[in-house]
């Protein structure tokens, strides 16, 4: 979803998790987390990653050489390191920012923009051909847009008694949002989670969350009739998408900044040196995988039916998500001096990964069947923003700070 870093929790990651106008309030608490996770960072001055650092001087991606970028553009991106801040859809590639700018996937030329952009830290959510955004105006609306043209096609509003609703997940029927519940003095101490009809925008159901929970730092996913989400308080919660009823909730053993993935009837959650799979129906633990000695797991992703996850030793694992059985493991990134991957997309036969803090990280392409390293890419800017990747199947798009690159596959 996120968010965990290649070598520690970045300042921008903390801001992203805190979300919106309350981001700065999280920095004090986040600093301690950053220090704790610093043990995961490889030693400074390590080996440089393979491949050219100049996107204009690379080869064709073969024999470990970085591919030459098809195009590179400066964009008004404002990202905080989450995986849902860059999307490729309908011939467009769109990065979170203000203004929100959509670029032609083939040429990099801007096709449309939204002046108000997207609320800082809010995700770009795609569902049934619609791009859902929390309003940058903070007027309480949730809007849906045609990603090909940028025209608004849908709007939902919770009402004046709620503040800053923002989408957290979407399926073909509903848009799921969280929002603050306003008191008479305009303060807020509680929040709710609600489902808005994807057709009419009307409220289908709403449920007040427990006192002490926060509307920030939530990661969510929809799988069938289950809405799954995590938060800063180490809660893992599953609700029925039809009624909003809480099916089950439990505390996780350790926080991983709320990252998880789902596969069929399982939710898969990294917790320190353990990777657990729970049944969506009742929360029963189905399998567990242990990380290597003195290592912890990072962010998981199921891509094309395979579960991918890396540990802090920079070993990448491919697992059967139904059983946790290992399909392959690769130490190629560690051998190349590359950083720990935190995001995964598949393009053709390549598994493309992106790292967090830039220090000689970037984007790497592994053979999806074996984990063998094919190439690495870095734009040489030294920017400390997280790298983000997306794909339309023909190209891999890499966002780094305010630079957006299209790479061949």
C-alpha positions as CSV (number, residue, x, y, z in Angstrom):
1,X,0.0,0.0,0.0
2,X,3.9,2.1,3.4
3,X,4.2,2.4,4.1
4,X,9.7,0.9,5.8
5,X,12.6,2.0,3.9
6,X,15.6,0.5,2.3
7,X,17.7,1.6,5.2
8,X,15.3,3.2,7.7
9,X,12.1,5.1,7.9
10,X,12.5,8.3,5.8
11,X,11.3,11.7,7.0
12,X,9.0,11.8,3.9
13,X,7.6,8.4,4.8
14,X,6.6,9.6,8.2
15,X,4.9,12.6,6.6
16,X,3.1,10.4,4.2
17,X,1.8,8.1,7.0
18,X,0.7,11.1,9.1
19,X,-1.1,12.4,6.1
20,X,-2.4,15.9,5.1
21,X,-2.3,18.9,7.3
22,X,-1.5,16.8,10.4
23,X,1.8,15.5,8.9
24,X,4.1,17.7,11.0
25,X,2.6,16.5,14.2
26,X,3.9,13.0,13.5
27,X,7.5,14.0,13.1
28,X,8.4,13.8,16.8
29,X,7.0,10.3,17.2
30,X,8.4,9.3,13.8
31,X,12.0,10.3,14.7
32,X,12.2,7.5,17.3
33,X,11.1,5.0,14.7
34,X,13.7,6.3,12.3
35,X,16.5,5.8,14.8
36,X,15.3,2.3,15.7
37,X,15.3,1.2,12.0
38,X,18.7,2.7,11.3
39,X,20.2,-0.7,12.1
40,X,18.7,-1.9,8.8
41,X,20.8,0.5,6.7
42,X,23.8,-1.0,4.9
43,X,27.1,0.6,5.8
44,X,27.8,4.0,4.1
45,X,30.3,3.9,1.3
46,X,29.3,0.4,0.1
47,X,29.6,-0.8,-3.4
48,X,27.8,1.2,-6.1
49,X,25.0,-0.5,-8.0
50,X,25.5,-1.9,-11.4
51,X,24.6,0.1,-14.5
52,X,25.0,3.6,-15.7
53,X,23.8,6.5,-13.5
54,X,23.2,8.7,-16.6
55,X,19.8,7.8,-18.2
56,X,21.0,9.3,-21.5
57,X,24.2,7.2,-21.6
58,X,22.8,3.7,-20.8
59,X,22.6,0.8,-23.1
60,X,19.6,-1.4,-23.9
61,X,19.3,-3.0,-20.5
62,X,21.3,-6.1,-21.4
63,X,24.4,-7.4,-19.6
64,X,23.6,-5.3,-16.5
65,X,23.6,-2.0,-18.3
66,X,21.0,0.6,-17.4
67,X,18.4,1.1,-20.1
68,X,18.3,4.4,-21.9
69,X,15.2,6.3,-20.8
70,X,12.6,6.7,-23.6
71,X,11.8,10.1,-22.1
72,X,12.5,12.0,-18.9
73,X,10.3,15.0,-17.7
74,X,10.2,17.3,-14.7
75,X,6.8,17.0,-13.1
76,X,5.1,18.9,-10.2
77,X,5.2,15.7,-8.0
78,X,4.6,15.9,-4.2
79,X,5.2,12.4,-3.0
80,X,5.8,10.9,0.5
81,X,7.1,7.5,-0.5
82,X,3.9,5.4,-0.7
83,X,3.2,3.0,-3.5
84,X,-0.1,4.6,-4.5
85,X,1.3,8.0,-5.5
86,X,2.2,6.9,-9.1
87,X,-0.2,5.2,-11.5
88,X,-0.2,4.2,-15.2
89,X,-3.7,3.9,-16.7
90,X,-5.6,4.7,-19.9
91,X,-2.4,5.7,-21.8
92,X,-1.4,8.1,-19.0
93,X,1.1,8.2,-16.2
94,X,0.1,10.3,-13.2
95,X,2.1,11.3,-10.2
96,X,0.6,12.7,-7.0
97,X,1.1,16.5,-6.8
98,X,-0.4,20.0,-7.1
99,X,-1.2,20.6,-9.8
100,X,-2.0,17.0,-10.6
101,X,-0.3,16.3,-13.9
102,X,-1.1,13.5,-16.4
103,X,1.5,12.7,-19.0
104,X,1.2,10.8,-22.2
105,X,2.8,7.4,-21.5
106,X,4.4,7.2,-24.9
107,X,5.8,10.7,-25.2
108,X,5.9,12.3,-21.7
109,X,3.9,15.3,-22.9
110,X,1.4,16.7,-20.5
111,X,-2.2,15.9,-21.5
112,X,-4.2,17.4,-18.6
113,X,-3.8,18.8,-15.2
114,X,-5.9,19.6,-12.1
115,X,-4.9,23.0,-10.5
116,X,-5.9,21.9,-7.0
117,X,-4.2,18.6,-7.3
118,X,-4.6,16.0,-4.6
119,X,-4.5,16.4,-0.9
120,X,-1.0,15.9,0.4
121,X,-0.4,12.2,1.4
122,X,-3.7,11.0,-0.1
123,X,-3.5,8.1,-2.5
124,X,-4.3,7.9,-6.2
125,X,-6.9,5.1,-6.2
126,X,-8.1,3.4,-9.4
127,X,-11.4,1.5,-9.6
128,X,-13.5,0.5,-12.6
129,X,-11.8,3.0,-14.9
130,X,-12.1,5.9,-12.4
131,X,-9.4,7.8,-10.6
132,X,-10.5,8.7,-7.1
133,X,-8.9,11.6,-5.2
134,X,-9.4,13.4,-1.9
135,X,-9.9,17.1,-2.7
136,X,-6.9,19.4,-2.4
137,X,-9.4,22.1,-1.3
138,X,-10.2,20.2,1.9
139,X,-13.9,20.9,1.3
140,X,-15.1,17.4,2.4
141,X,-15.6,16.0,-1.0
142,X,-14.2,12.9,-2.6
143,X,-14.1,13.1,-6.4
144,X,-13.7,10.6,-9.3
145,X,-12.1,11.5,-12.6
146,X,-11.7,10.0,-16.1
147,X,-8.0,9.3,-16.1
148,X,-7.8,9.7,-19.9
149,X,-9.2,13.3,-19.9
150,X,-9.1,14.6,-16.3
151,X,-12.8,15.3,-16.4
152,X,-14.7,14.8,-13.1
153,X,-17.2,12.0,-13.5
154,X,-18.2,11.3,-9.9
155,X,-18.4,13.0,-6.5
156,X,-19.2,11.8,-3.0
157,X,-19.7,13.9,0.2
158,X,-20.1,12.7,3.7
159,X,-21.7,15.9,5.1
160,X,-20.7,19.0,7.0
161,X,-20.4,17.1,10.3
162,X,-17.3,15.3,8.9
163,X,-14.0,16.7,8.0
164,X,-11.4,15.8,5.3
165,X,-12.8,12.5,4.0
166,X,-10.1,10.7,2.0
167,X,-10.4,7.5,0.0
168,X,-8.5,4.5,1.3
169,X,-9.7,1.7,-1.0
170,X,-12.1,1.1,-3.9
171,X,-13.8,-1.7,-5.7
172,X,-16.3,-1.9,-8.5
173,X,-19.3,-1.0,-6.2
174,X,-18.0,1.3,-3.5
175,X,-15.4,3.9,-2.5
176,X,-14.2,3.5,1.1
177,X,-13.2,6.6,3.0
178,X,-12.1,7.7,6.5
179,X,-12.9,11.1,8.0
180,X,-12.8,13.0,11.2
181,X,-16.0,13.4,13.2
182,X,-16.5,17.1,14.1
183,X,-17.6,18.2,17.6
184,X,-19.7,21.3,18.2
185,X,-16.5,23.3,19.0
186,X,-15.1,22.2,15.6
187,X,-12.6,19.9,17.3
188,X,-12.3,16.2,16.5
189,X,-11.5,13.3,18.8
190,X,-13.0,10.4,16.8
191,X,-13.2,9.2,13.2
192,X,-15.3,7.0,11.1
193,X,-15.0,4.7,8.1
194,X,-17.6,4.7,5.5
195,X,-18.6,3.3,2.1
196,X,-19.8,5.5,-0.7
197,X,-21.7,4.2,-3.6
198,X,-19.5,4.2,-6.7
199,X,-22.5,5.2,-8.8
200,X,-24.5,7.8,-6.8
201,X,-21.9,8.9,-4.3
202,X,-24.4,8.3,-1.5
203,X,-23.4,6.8,1.8
204,X,-24.0,3.0,1.9
205,X,-22.8,2.6,5.5
206,X,-20.7,4.3,8.0
207,X,-19.1,3.1,11.3
208,X,-17.5,5.0,14.0
209,X,-14.1,3.6,14.8
210,X,-12.9,3.0,18.4
211,X,-11.8,5.9,20.5
212,X,-8.1,6.4,20.3
213,X,-7.8,5.2,16.7
214,X,-6.5,7.7,14.1
215,X,-7.7,8.5,10.6
216,X,-4.1,8.9,9.4
217,X,-1.5,6.2,8.6
218,X,-4.1,3.8,7.2
219,X,-3.3,1.3,4.6
220,X,-6.3,-0.6,3.1
221,X,-7.3,-3.1,0.4
222,X,-10.5,-4.8,-0.7
223,X,-10.6,-8.5,-1.4
224,X,-14.0,-9.8,-2.3
225,X,-16.4,-9.1,0.5
226,X,-13.6,-8.0,2.9
227,X,-12.2,-4.6,3.5
228,X,-8.8,-4.9,5.2
229,X,-6.8,-2.1,6.8
230,X,-4.0,-1.3,9.2
231,X,-3.1,1.8,11.2
232,X,-0.5,3.5,13.4
233,X,-1.9,1.7,16.5
234,X,-0.9,-1.8,15.2
235,X,-4.4,-2.7,14.5
236,X,-5.2,-5.2,11.7
237,X,-8.9,-5.0,11.0
238,X,-11.3,-6.7,8.6
239,X,-14.8,-5.4,7.8
240,X,-17.7,-6.7,5.7
241,X,-17.9,-4.6,2.6
242,X,-21.7,-4.9,2.4
243,X,-22.6,-3.8,5.9
244,X,-19.4,-2.2,7.4
245,X,-19.6,-4.8,10.3
246,X,-16.3,-5.5,11.8
247,X,-15.5,-9.2,11.1
248,X,-12.4,-9.3,13.3
249,X,-9.5,-7.2,14.5
250,X,-6.3,-8.0,16.3
251,X,-3.1,-6.3,17.3
252,X,0.0,-7.0,15.3
253,X,3.1,-8.0,17.1
254,X,5.3,-5.3,15.6
255,X,4.6,-2.4,13.3
256,X,5.8,-2.4,9.8
257,X,4.3,1.0,9.1
258,X,1.1,-0.8,8.2
259,X,2.2,-2.6,5.1
260,X,0.5,-5.8,4.0
261,X,-0.8,-7.6,0.9
262,X,-3.8,-9.8,0.2
263,X,-4.1,-12.9,-1.9
264,X,-7.4,-14.8,-2.4
265,X,-8.7,-15.5,1.2
266,X,-5.5,-14.5,3.0
267,X,-4.0,-11.2,4.3
268,X,-0.2,-11.4,4.5
269,X,1.5,-9.1,7.1
270,X,5.3,-8.7,7.9
271,X,6.0,-8.3,11.6
272,X,9.7,-7.9,12.2
273,X,11.5,-11.2,11.4
274,X,8.2,-13.0,10.7
275,X,5.8,-13.0,7.8
276,X,2.3,-14.1,8.8
277,X,-0.7,-15.1,6.7
278,X,-4.1,-14.8,8.3
279,X,-7.5,-16.0,7.0
280,X,-9.7,-13.1,6.0
281,X,-12.7,-15.0,7.2
282,X,-11.7,-15.3,10.9
283,X,-8.1,-14.1,11.4
284,X,-6.7,-17.6,12.0
285,X,-3.0,-17.8,11.2
286,X,-2.4,-20.1,8.2
287,X,1.3,-20.0,7.7
288,X,4.5,-18.2,8.9
289,X,7.9,-17.6,7.2
290,X,10.9,-16.5,9.3
291,X,13.5,-14.1,8.0
292,X,17.2,-14.9,8.0
293,X,19.5,-14.3,11.0
294,X,19.4,-10.7,12.3
295,X,17.2,-9.6,9.5
296,X,13.6,-8.3,9.2
297,X,11.1,-8.2,6.5
298,X,10.1,-5.2,4.5
299,X,7.1,-4.5,2.3
300,X,5.3,-7.5,0.6
301,X,3.5,-7.5,-2.7
302,X,1.6,-10.2,-4.7
303,X,2.4,-9.6,-8.3
304,X,1.0,-12.0,-11.0
305,X,0.2,-14.6,-8.4
306,X,3.6,-14.6,-6.7
307,X,4.4,-13.1,-3.3
308,X,7.6,-11.0,-3.3
309,X,9.3,-9.6,-0.3
310,X,12.8,-8.5,0.7
311,X,14.6,-8.6,4.0
312,X,17.1,-6.1,5.4
313,X,20.0,-8.1,4.1
314,X,18.7,-7.3,0.6
315,X,17.7,-10.8,-0.1
316,X,14.6,-11.0,-2.3
317,X,12.2,-13.9,-1.9
318,X,9.5,-15.2,-4.2
319,X,6.9,-17.2,-2.4
320,X,3.7,-19.1,-3.1
321,X,1.2,-16.8,-1.4
322,X,-1.1,-19.7,-0.6
323,X,1.4,-21.7,1.4
324,X,4.5,-19.5,2.0
325,X,6.6,-22.0,0.2
326,X,9.8,-20.5,-1.3
327,X,9.9,-20.4,-5.1
328,X,13.3,-18.7,-5.4
329,X,15.5,-16.3,-3.5
330,X,18.0,-13.8,-4.9
331,X,21.0,-12.1,-3.4
332,X,21.8,-10.3,-6.6
333,X,20.8,-6.9,-5.2
334,X,23.1,-7.3,-2.2
335,X,25.9,-8.4,-4.4
336,X,25.5,-5.3,-6.6
337,X,25.5,-3.0,-3.6
338,X,21.9,-2.0,-4.3
339,X,19.4,-0.9,-1.6
340,X,16.5,-2.9,-0.3
341,X,13.5,-2.9,-2.6
342,X,10.1,-1.7,-1.3
343,X,7.9,-1.8,-4.3
344,X,7.4,-4.4,-7.1
345,X,5.8,-4.4,-10.5
346,X,6.0,-6.9,-13.3
347,X,6.5,-5.9,-17.0
348,X,6.9,-8.8,-19.4
349,X,9.5,-11.2,-18.0
350,X,11.0,-8.6,-15.6
351,X,10.2,-8.0,-12.0
352,X,11.0,-4.3,-11.5
353,X,11.7,-3.1,-8.0
354,X,12.1,0.4,-6.5
355,X,14.0,1.5,-3.3
356,X,13.3,4.1,-0.7
357,X,16.1,6.5,0.2
358,X,18.2,7.1,-2.8
359,X,21.8,6.4,-1.7
360,X,22.8,4.3,-4.6
361,X,19.3,2.7,-4.9
362,X,16.8,3.4,-7.7
363,X,15.1,0.9,-9.9
364,X,16.3,-2.6,-10.6
365,X,15.0,-5.3,-13.0
366,X,15.1,-8.9,-12.0
367,X,14.2,-12.0,-14.0
368,X,10.7,-12.7,-12.7
369,X,11.3,-16.5,-13.0
370,X,14.7,-16.7,-11.3
371,X,15.5,-13.4,-9.5
372,X,18.6,-12.9,-11.6
373,X,19.6,-9.2,-11.9
374,X,19.2,-7.8,-15.4
375,X,19.9,-4.1,-14.9
376,X,19.7,-1.2,-12.5
377,X,18.8,2.4,-13.1
378,X,19.6,5.6,-11.2
379,X,19.2,9.2,-12.6
380,X,22.2,10.5,-10.7
381,X,20.4,13.4,-9.0
382,X,21.2,12.2,-5.5
383,X,17.6,13.3,-4.5
384,X,16.6,11.6,-1.2
385,X,13.0,11.1,-2.2
386,X,11.8,7.5,-2.5
387,X,11.7,5.9,-5.9
388,X,8.3,4.8,-7.2
389,X,7.5,2.6,-10.1
390,X,4.4,1.8,-12.2
391,X,3.9,0.0,-15.5
392,X,1.5,-0.1,-18.4
393,X,3.0,-3.3,-19.7
394,X,5.0,-1.6,-22.4
395,X,7.1,0.7,-20.3
396,X,8.2,1.0,-16.7
397,X,7.8,4.5,-15.2
398,X,10.2,5.6,-12.5
399,X,9.5,8.6,-10.4
400,X,12.3,10.2,-8.3
401,X,11.5,13.5,-6.6
402,X,10.3,15.6,-9.5
403,X,11.9,13.6,-12.2
404,X,9.7,11.1,-14.1
405,X,11.4,8.6,-16.4
406,X,10.0,6.1,-18.9
407,X,12.1,3.0,-19.3
408,X,11.8,0.3,-21.9
409,X,11.0,-3.3,-21.0
